Amino acid sequence: MNTQEPLGHWTSGFGIAAVVTIIFSTVLTCVQDIYPAAAHLLVLLGGHHWTGHGIVDVVLFGVVGTILANKGVHRDGSRLAAAVASAAIFGGSALAIWFLMV
């Protein structure tokens, strides 16, 4: 029996935003390698493609987290922690495979 109360809406919203941002960042890394135009847009945004990438990630995290928190989402802490850990493992593994293949 699980007696744990759900996390608050800010923690839940930004936890989910972390999962979304990790997956998005993984995909964006591959996209900027495949499409030079995407890398160029990131350079225009931040002066270097990694700086632009970071700016996009931070903005995405902030926007998604704020929207979800304001909608009042509540998630179980253990499941949310597992989701964040799974996203990080997926992202890290995907990027390792990507850069070994390129």
Protein Blocks (a to p, Z undefined) as FASTA:
>chain_A
ZZbdcddfklmmmmmmmmmmmmmmmmmmmmmmmmmmlmmmmmmmnopaklmmmmmmmmmm
mmmmmmmmmnopacdfklmmmmmmmmmmmmmmmmmmmmmmZZ
